[in-house]
Amino acid sequence: MAKTNILDVIMWVVGVLVSLAVGFGMIDKILTVRWIPEIITVIAGWIVVIGIIIGVIIAIVKAVQ
């Protein structure tokens, strides 16, 4: 098992939180992208949220192994 630096863990958690904030902002239509329809932005937000949840699950499974 590889040694993990505490700074790496902190940066990973920060990345997860920022990704979730952006994803939920897009879903709630708070964050928008110019020239892209709102429905596409909402779909992209869901893709971000689902992707980060899958990534967290994979990281936990790898850490347990």
Secondary structure, DSSP 4 states (H G I P E B T S, - for coil): -----HHHHHHHHHHHHHHHHHHHHHHTTSS--TTS-HHHHHHHHHHHHHHHHHHHHHHHHHHH-
